[in-house]
Amino acid sequence: MRRLVALAFALAAGAPAHAARADVTTWLAFGAGLAVDHSTQTNATGWNPAFSASMGVGSDPSHAWVVGGVFRSMSRFNEGTDISLSLRVAQGSYARGDWGVAFDLGPGLRLWRNGQYGTYPLQGNIIFGGPWGLQATVGADLLNLEIHPTSIGAYALIEFDILRFTLMRQGSTEKYWKNPLPAGGRVTDGPPPPER
């Protein structure tokens, strides 16, 4: 038995090694904009400046679509801060720091104004990404997961994603500033180079 185990280890140690990559997509964005919220309890509507910070991780950016998760904190000045954990589905081009779109959907937590604007809003975002880490986010509170009171609100943000600008960046910006080793490897539209 010992000889069989030793032989198996010797064969495994002598087997040729192949290059392996297991990169993930990462996001880290900050932004500001405007939020509007309506309370169905008091019939009051509030317009407030907003600040947002989000971070997340997703699958390999070399694919056509990337799936991941995002944690977002959005502060409405004069109101309070929402936090949310969302599922993100993004185009591969967006994940690689180029033109593209991403969609977020997930539950939020809102502990301000004694629940008048909902405590657990279901929040959805559409993120339009451009080169150099710039992106525009449009989001909405779709409903309150607690049933009553209904959560009604929307926001629009201009954001800068630090990781789409640095680590993930490739595509149309490569002409001006080449990323020597982007996460996920270099993705090209042409045929792969011949192996040597």
Buried (B, 14 or more C-beta within 10 A) or exposed (E): EEEEEEEEEEEEEEEEEEEEEEBBBBBBBBBBBEBBBBBBBEEEEBEBEBBBBBBBBBBBBBBEEBEBBBBBBBBBEEBBBBBBBBBBBBBBBBBBBBBBBBBBBBEBEBEBBEBBBBBBBBBBBEBBBBBBBBBBBBBBBBBBBEEEBBBBBEBBBEBBBBBBBBBBBBBBBBEEEEBEEBBBEEBEEEEEEEEE
